Amino acid sequence: MAELLQAVYYFRNFKKDNWKLKLYVAVAFAVDTISAIGDYACVYLYTITHAGDLVYLAKQNWAVPLYVISTTSVAFLVQSFLAFLYWRLTNNTIVVCFLSILILGAFGGGISSCLIVVLFPAFKDRSKTRIFGTVWIVTQLSADLFIAGALVLELMRAKPLFKGQRRANNMLNRLVLHTIQTGIVTAAIAMLAVIMFLINDETNIPAGILYTSGRVYVLSMLMNLNIRESSGRAQNSTTNSGQRGTVRFAHGTTYNFSTVQFCPTEPHSSNSESIKSSALLPTLQSLANISETQSPNIEMVPADTNQGVPEV
């Protein structure tokens, strides 16, 4: 229910977001909805419909591989979104390549585990998934921790620029706390699941723990999107606010801490456009607006009422 409420809030309040981003969110939400339906069907079939049917209970039927493939896909979509966010904030290709290796490793491990379950559905053959299942969960856990750590480090590096500015520092603290919370929850679920799986790979306890991971991943992405101000409130804030302080990264990323917006811009273009987003959100359209890579320096950029953030 929380996931549905967050999705409804996003599509109602951020209608001006790029259609590619909205499609990306819709696909992630749809895949996770299918995953949730598969989870419920799996529990119902094993505990109600086929209770006492030893032949049915001895196999991992269609709901199990559906759960594995859908959960893996949701994690891949959300982690890719967060890795792209980090790249858009820092333009650090080396770190993003490392994160991509972890994300692809987790996706490959999940797909391989799914194929093994399909080929060997009997519970007596479940040990065959031990290697790929471990790779899947461990790399997924590692990706969650490294993504959260990289984002927190980048936000913490911006704090000295706002020494003595309570509002900006409070906002940075909120963003850091939010990133830590969303990253640790998904990592904690994966860690608990892999521990239980390594202790005893013949039980369904790890699968039950991972039932919640898809919901948590999509909630993490939606919360990152919904932390922004809605279009109407942001416009009113831009119209009525006085002087604002912003931080511009050299490659064209501008933080506006007074309205909690993240505005990727093209500083060397005469027809530059800004795409309204959050301090934790790039839009997919902004990728096409990057004209060149600049040296990694940071500068303070004053902004007054006559030089507000351009609107799309």
Secondary structure, 3 states (H helix, E strand, C coil): CHHHHHHHHHHHHCCCCCHHHHHHHHHHHHHHHHHHHHHHHHHHHHHHHCCCCHHHHCECCCHHHHHHHHHHHHHHHHHHHHHHHHHHHHCCHHHHHHHHHHHHHHHHHHHHHHHHHHHCCEHHHHHHHHHHHHHHHHHHHHHHHHHHHHHHHHHHHHHHHHCCCHHHHHHHHHHHHHHHHHHHHHHHHHHHHHHHHHHCCCCCHHHHHHCCHHHHHHHHHHHHHHCCCCHHHHHHHHHHCCCEEEEEECCCEEEECCCCEEEECCCCCCCCCCCCECCCCCCHHHHHHCCCCCCCCEEEEEECCCCCCCCC
